[in-house]
Amino acid sequence: MSLRSVYRVLTFSSVAVICWMLFEQPGSAHAILLEATPAANSRVAGPEIAIRLRFNSRIDAQRSRLTLVLPDGSNRKLELLPQPSPDVLNSQVTGLADGNYRLQWQVLATDGHITRGEFSFEVRKN
């Protein structure tokens, strides 16, 4: 192979790698929380609430989890409902007393990376 051919292969390979990095598909990005119900630092009416988290990419619900940290500091693992779309997690929580709660989430994105986060909200009965 001539030096000119090697140069062409290296140039083409470099351009291909740069294009791949610049135009990587959103579905292969880490999962970032875009919106949440209840919203962070909000006050919601209890004792039953719906939880909905929407992310910027597809997530694997089978390997994702939601945990509710109760006002007394104990944890309650939440059951995930069927996904209405591949970027959403849903759950339903019942029996909540007045107080401050933290929702901890962990999701597996399609790129194979786990993302975690948490936010607080307050429950007040009507």
Helices and strands as residue ranges (DSSP letters): H 3-22, G 26-28, E 33-37, E 43-46, E 49-55, E 59-69, E 75-78, E 88-93, E 99-109, E 114-125
